[in-house]
Amino acid sequence: RGTTSSQIINMAREAGAKRVYMASAAPPVRYPNVYGIDMPTSAELLASRYSDEQMDEMAREIGADRIFYQELDDLRASILEEAAAQGSSIRGLDCS
């Protein structure tokens, strides 16, 4: 939804920040989880209204100068790489 992010960004600006960048260790959440986790609907999720090419517009909506998200492929690769290094038999992930 962006509500918490925009509040934190606003607090940073009120404290004197000249620029505010938001970085997420997760990919943008655009769809509710299909496994029953209580999440907002797609319409309520901020990232659902923006494509990857529109991140600057989303940043403006929440008051940030820029937004950086983890790429899903990079996240998947890092998890599988670490799982292999730990001797895990994990071969894939459900990225719903």
HELIX and SHEET records of a PDB file:
HELIX    1   1 THR A    3  GLU A   14  1                                  12    
HELIX    2   2 SER A   42  GLU A   44  5                                   3    
HELIX    3   3 LEU A   46  ARG A   49  5                                   4    
HELIX    4   4 ASP A   52  GLN A   54  5                                   3    
HELIX    5   5 MET A   55  ILE A   62  1                                   8    
HELIX    6   6 LEU A   72  ALA A   85  1                                  14    
SHEET    1   A 2 TYR A  21  SER A  24  0                                        
SHEET    2   A 2 ARG A  66  TYR A  69  1                                        
END                                                                             
